[in-house]
Protein backbone atom coordinates (compact mmCIF):
# COMPACT_ATOMS: atom_id res chain seq x y z
CA UNK A 1 0.00 0.00 0.00
CA UNK A 2 2.79 2.41 0.82
CA UNK A 3 5.34 1.97 -1.95
CA UNK A 4 3.92 5.11 -3.55
CA UNK A 5 5.62 7.26 -0.89
CA UNK A 6 9.38 7.88 -1.34
CA UNK A 7 10.22 6.88 2.23
CA UNK A 8 13.74 7.45 3.49
CA UNK A 9 14.63 5.25 6.46
CA UNK A 10 18.33 6.09 6.49
CA UNK A 11 18.99 7.47 9.95
CA UNK A 12 21.93 6.27 12.01
CA UNK A 13 22.37 8.87 14.72
CA UNK A 14 23.36 7.09 17.96
CA UNK A 15 21.17 7.93 21.00
CA UNK A 16 22.56 10.79 23.08
CA UNK A 17 24.93 12.08 20.39
CA UNK A 18 24.52 15.76 19.51
CA UNK A 19 24.59 16.45 15.80
CA UNK A 20 24.40 19.80 14.02
CA UNK A 21 22.32 19.16 10.92
CA UNK A 22 21.97 22.74 9.76
CA UNK A 23 23.70 25.91 10.93
CA UNK A 24 22.07 26.69 14.27
CA UNK A 25 20.04 23.46 14.47
CA UNK A 26 21.21 20.48 16.51
CA UNK A 27 19.42 17.19 17.14
CA UNK A 28 19.62 14.52 19.84
CA UNK A 29 18.00 11.08 19.59
CA UNK A 30 16.29 9.48 22.61
CA UNK A 31 16.77 5.74 23.04
CA UNK A 32 13.07 4.84 22.81
CA UNK A 33 12.83 2.86 19.55
CA UNK A 34 9.59 1.10 18.64
CA UNK A 35 7.07 0.41 15.88
CA UNK A 36 5.62 3.93 16.22
CA UNK A 37 8.78 5.83 17.21
CA UNK A 38 11.23 4.32 14.67
CA UNK A 39 14.74 4.76 16.22
CA UNK A 40 13.27 6.99 18.94
CA UNK A 41 12.19 10.57 19.52
CA UNK A 42 14.36 13.30 17.99
CA UNK A 43 14.71 16.48 20.07
CA UNK A 44 15.97 19.66 18.42
CA UNK A 45 18.05 22.54 19.78
CA UNK A 46 17.60 25.79 17.87
CA UNK A 47 20.13 28.63 18.11
CA UNK A 48 23.46 29.10 19.82
CA UNK A 49 24.03 30.49 23.29
CA UNK A 50 20.39 31.22 24.08
CA UNK A 51 18.46 28.36 22.56
CA UNK A 52 15.07 26.74 22.12
CA UNK A 53 14.40 23.04 22.60
CA UNK A 54 11.70 21.51 20.40
CA UNK A 55 10.12 18.28 21.72
CA UNK A 56 12.15 17.40 24.84
CA UNK A 57 10.86 13.83 24.57
CA UNK A 58 9.65 11.20 27.03
CA UNK A 59 10.52 10.92 30.72
CA UNK A 60 13.87 9.31 30.02
CA UNK A 61 16.70 10.22 32.40
CA UNK A 62 19.51 9.53 29.94
CA UNK A 63 17.86 11.63 27.24
CA UNK A 64 17.11 14.55 29.55
CA UNK A 65 20.73 14.48 30.71
CA UNK A 66 21.97 14.33 27.11
CA UNK A 67 19.87 17.36 26.21
CA UNK A 68 21.08 19.37 29.20
CA UNK A 69 24.69 18.31 28.54
CA UNK A 70 24.33 19.35 24.90
CA UNK A 71 23.68 22.95 25.95
CA UNK A 72 26.20 23.13 28.79
CA UNK A 73 27.47 26.72 28.97
CA UNK A 74 24.40 27.88 27.03
CA UNK A 75 20.92 28.84 28.21
CA UNK A 76 17.63 27.22 27.23
CA UNK A 77 15.20 30.14 26.91
CA UNK A 78 12.21 28.37 25.30
CA UNK A 79 10.75 24.86 25.33
CA UNK A 80 8.39 24.11 22.42
CA UNK A 81 6.20 21.06 22.03
CA UNK A 82 4.73 19.86 18.72
CA UNK A 83 2.04 17.75 20.42
CA UNK A 84 1.16 16.00 23.64
CA UNK A 85 2.05 12.38 23.03
CA UNK A 86 4.11 10.69 25.72
CA UNK A 87 7.14 10.33 23.48
CA UNK A 88 7.30 14.11 22.85
CA UNK A 89 6.18 16.35 25.72
CA UNK A 90 6.65 14.80 29.21
CA UNK A 91 10.32 15.81 29.57
CA UNK A 92 9.29 19.47 29.14
CA UNK A 93 8.51 19.68 32.87
CA UNK A 94 11.95 18.35 33.80
CA UNK A 95 13.81 20.64 31.40
CA UNK A 96 11.76 23.54 32.72
CA UNK A 97 12.57 22.59 36.31
CA UNK A 98 16.28 22.45 35.46
CA UNK A 99 16.43 25.68 33.46
CA UNK A 100 13.41 27.85 34.30
CA UNK A 101 12.57 28.09 30.60
CA UNK A 102 8.87 28.56 29.82
CA UNK A 103 6.95 26.05 27.68
CA UNK A 104 5.07 26.75 24.45
CA UNK A 105 2.50 24.62 22.63
CA UNK A 106 -0.97 24.71 21.17
CA UNK A 107 -2.63 23.61 24.40
CA UNK A 108 -3.20 20.66 26.72
CA UNK A 109 -3.99 17.23 25.32
CA UNK A 110 -7.53 16.93 24.02
CA UNK A 111 -9.53 14.68 21.73
CA UNK A 112 -10.37 15.81 18.21
CA UNK A 113 -14.05 15.26 18.99
CA UNK A 114 -16.31 14.28 21.87
CA UNK A 115 -15.82 10.75 23.11
CA UNK A 116 -18.52 8.16 22.57
CA UNK A 117 -19.67 6.11 25.55
CA UNK A 118 -17.00 3.59 26.73
CA UNK A 119 -14.50 4.78 24.15
CA UNK A 120 -11.99 6.61 26.32
CA UNK A 121 -10.36 3.76 28.25
CA UNK A 122 -9.42 1.84 25.11
CA UNK A 123 -7.99 4.63 23.05
CA UNK A 124 -6.35 6.88 25.55
CA UNK A 125 -2.96 5.33 26.23
CA UNK A 126 -0.57 7.62 24.40
CA UNK A 127 -1.67 11.10 25.50
CA UNK A 128 0.36 13.20 27.96
CA UNK A 129 -2.39 14.68 30.13
CA UNK A 130 0.03 16.58 32.40
CA UNK A 131 1.50 19.00 29.88
CA UNK A 132 0.09 22.53 29.99
CA UNK A 133 2.03 25.13 28.03
CA UNK A 134 2.91 28.35 29.84
CA UNK A 135 2.08 30.09 26.57
CA UNK A 136 -0.60 28.74 24.24
CA UNK A 137 0.17 29.21 20.57
CA UNK A 138 -2.30 29.81 17.76
CA UNK A 139 -1.66 29.35 14.05
CA UNK A 140 0.76 32.01 12.80
CA UNK A 141 2.04 33.01 16.24
CA UNK A 142 5.72 33.83 16.32
CA UNK A 143 8.17 32.81 19.03
CA UNK A 144 11.38 34.80 18.78
CA UNK A 145 14.61 34.16 20.64
CA UNK A 146 18.22 35.26 20.37
CA UNK A 147 19.04 34.91 16.67
CA UNK A 148 16.14 32.64 15.75
CA UNK A 149 12.43 33.01 15.05
CA UNK A 150 9.88 30.20 14.88
CA UNK A 151 6.41 30.49 13.39
CA UNK A 152 3.70 28.18 14.76
CA UNK A 153 1.90 26.28 12.01
CA UNK A 154 -1.27 24.60 13.31
CA UNK A 155 -1.34 21.11 11.82
CA UNK A 156 -4.10 19.14 13.59
CA UNK A 157 -4.80 15.55 12.54
CA UNK A 158 -2.28 13.29 14.30
CA UNK A 159 -3.51 15.04 17.44
CA UNK A 160 -5.93 17.94 17.76
CA UNK A 161 -3.18 20.14 19.23
CA UNK A 162 -0.39 19.35 16.75
CA UNK A 163 1.86 22.29 15.81
CA UNK A 164 4.70 22.42 13.33
CA UNK A 165 7.28 25.19 13.60
CA UNK A 166 8.80 27.05 10.65
CA UNK A 167 12.31 28.43 11.19
CA UNK A 168 12.29 31.94 9.71
CA UNK A 169 14.91 32.76 7.07
CA UNK A 170 15.56 29.10 6.41
CA UNK A 171 13.99 26.26 4.41
CA UNK A 172 13.22 24.34 7.57
CA UNK A 173 9.93 23.24 9.10
CA UNK A 174 9.97 21.19 12.30
CA UNK A 175 7.15 18.84 11.34
CA UNK A 176 6.68 16.79 14.52
CA UNK A 177 4.69 13.63 13.75
CA UNK A 178 2.63 15.28 11.01
CA UNK A 179 5.05 14.46 8.18
CA UNK A 180 7.97 12.03 8.65
CA UNK A 181 10.43 10.57 6.14
CA UNK A 182 10.35 7.00 7.51
CA UNK A 183 6.59 6.37 7.73
CA UNK A 184 3.13 7.87 7.74
CA UNK A 185 1.92 8.78 11.23
CA UNK A 186 -0.93 7.14 13.06
CA UNK A 187 -4.15 9.10 12.66
CA UNK A 188 -6.46 7.51 15.21
CA UNK A 189 -9.74 8.81 16.60
CA UNK A 190 -10.50 10.31 19.01
CA UNK A 191 -7.01 11.89 19.43
CA UNK A 192 -6.71 12.34 15.71
CA UNK A 193 -9.08 13.08 12.86
CA UNK A 194 -8.58 12.23 9.19
CA UNK A 195 -10.44 15.29 7.89
CA UNK A 196 -8.15 17.58 9.94
CA UNK A 197 -5.10 15.58 8.92
CA UNK A 198 -5.80 15.90 5.20
CA UNK A 199 -6.50 19.63 5.54
CA UNK A 200 -3.20 20.06 7.41
CA UNK A 201 -1.34 18.26 4.60
CA UNK A 202 -2.96 20.52 1.99
CA UNK A 203 -1.96 23.51 4.08
CA UNK A 204 1.74 22.53 3.92
CA UNK A 205 1.59 22.36 0.12
CA UNK A 206 1.10 26.13 0.14
CA UNK A 207 4.11 26.79 2.36
CA UNK A 208 7.62 27.47 1.07
CA UNK A 209 9.70 25.21 3.36
CA UNK A 210 11.51 22.44 1.42
CA UNK A 211 13.12 20.55 4.31
CA UNK A 212 11.17 19.04 7.21
CA UNK A 213 12.80 17.92 10.43
CA UNK A 214 10.40 15.43 12.03
CA UNK A 215 9.97 14.04 15.55
CA UNK A 216 11.22 10.62 14.42
CA UNK A 217 13.85 9.70 11.84
CA UNK A 218 15.76 11.86 9.41
CA UNK A 219 14.92 14.89 7.32
CA UNK A 220 12.24 15.04 4.66
CA UNK A 221 13.76 16.55 1.51
CA UNK A 222 11.76 17.92 -1.41
CA UNK A 223 8.96 18.30 1.10
CA UNK A 224 6.17 19.45 -1.23
CA UNK A 225 6.53 16.40 -3.44
CA UNK A 226 6.68 14.19 -0.36
CA UNK A 227 3.49 15.74 1.07
CA UNK A 228 1.76 15.21 -2.28
CA UNK A 229 2.66 11.52 -2.09
CA UNK A 230 1.29 11.38 1.47
CA UNK A 231 -2.00 12.85 0.23
CA UNK A 232 -2.16 10.40 -2.68
CA UNK A 233 -1.44 7.53 -0.30
CA UNK A 234 -4.32 8.43 2.03
CA UNK A 235 -6.69 8.98 -0.88
CA UNK A 236 -5.64 5.55 -2.20
CA UNK A 237 -6.43 3.96 1.13
CA UNK A 238 -9.79 5.69 1.21
CA UNK A 239 -10.46 4.32 -2.29
CA UNK A 240 -9.51 0.79 -1.12
CA UNK A 241 -12.01 1.05 1.73
CA UNK A 242 -14.75 2.23 -0.61
CA UNK A 243 -13.95 -0.55 -3.13
CA UNK A 244 -14.03 -3.11 -0.34
CA UNK A 245 -17.45 -1.90 0.76
CA UNK A 246 -18.77 -2.29 -2.80
CA UNK A 247 -18.61 -6.04 -2.11
CA UNK A 248 -20.90 -5.61 0.90
CA UNK A 249 -20.96 -4.31 4.44
CA UNK A 250 -17.94 -4.98 6.61
CA UNK A 251 -16.50 -4.30 10.03
CA UNK A 252 -13.05 -2.87 10.70
CA UNK A 253 -11.13 -6.16 11.26
CA UNK A 254 -12.45 -7.48 7.93
CA UNK A 255 -11.42 -4.29 6.14
CA UNK A 256 -7.93 -4.36 7.69
CA UNK A 257 -7.48 -7.94 6.53
CA UNK A 258 -8.52 -7.06 3.00
CA UNK A 259 -6.56 -3.84 2.67
CA UNK A 260 -3.30 -4.34 4.56
CA UNK A 261 -1.48 -7.26 2.96
CA UNK A 262 1.56 -8.56 4.88
CA UNK A 263 1.07 -6.18 7.82
CA UNK A 264 3.44 -6.36 10.80
CA UNK A 265 1.17 -7.98 13.46
CA UNK A 266 2.31 -5.33 15.98
CA UNK A 267 0.59 -2.77 13.77
CA UNK A 268 -2.81 -4.47 13.40
CA UNK A 269 -4.39 -2.29 16.06
CA UNK A 270 -2.95 0.87 14.53
CA UNK A 271 -4.17 -0.20 11.09
CA UNK A 272 -7.65 -0.70 12.57
CA UNK A 273 -7.55 2.77 14.07
CA UNK A 274 -6.42 4.25 10.76
CA UNK A 275 -9.26 2.53 8.90
CA UNK A 276 -11.58 3.80 11.64
CA UNK A 277 -10.28 7.34 11.02
CA UNK A 278 -11.05 7.03 7.31
CA UNK A 279 -14.52 5.59 8.01
CA UNK A 280 -15.33 8.37 10.44
CA UNK A 281 -14.40 10.88 7.73
CA UNK A 282 -16.39 8.97 5.06
CA UNK A 283 -19.47 8.86 7.32
CA UNK A 284 -19.10 12.60 7.97
CA UNK A 285 -18.99 13.19 4.23
CA UNK A 286 -22.07 11.03 3.67
CA UNK A 287 -20.36 8.38 1.51
CA UNK A 288 -20.59 5.58 4.10
CA UNK A 289 -23.26 4.78 6.68
CA UNK A 290 -23.34 2.85 9.93
CA UNK A 291 -25.84 2.39 12.76
CA UNK A 292 -25.33 4.97 15.48
CA UNK A 293 -22.02 6.78 15.97
CA UNK A 294 -19.09 5.31 14.03
CA UNK A 295 -17.05 3.10 16.39
CA UNK A 296 -14.33 0.46 16.24
CA UNK A 297 -17.00 -2.26 16.52
CA UNK A 298 -19.46 -0.85 14.00
CA UNK A 299 -20.39 -2.39 10.67
CA UNK A 300 -20.08 -0.07 7.70
CA UNK A 301 -21.73 0.00 4.29
CA UNK A 302 -21.82 2.28 1.29
CA UNK A 303 -24.62 4.78 1.25
CA UNK A 304 -27.16 3.06 -0.99
ZN1 LIG B 1 2.65 11.50 18.27
Boltz pocket constraint, residues with backbone or C-beta under 6 A from the ligand:
constraints:
  - pocket:
      binder: B
      contacts: [[A, 83], [A, 85], [A, 88], [A, 158], [A, 177]]
      max_distance: 6.0
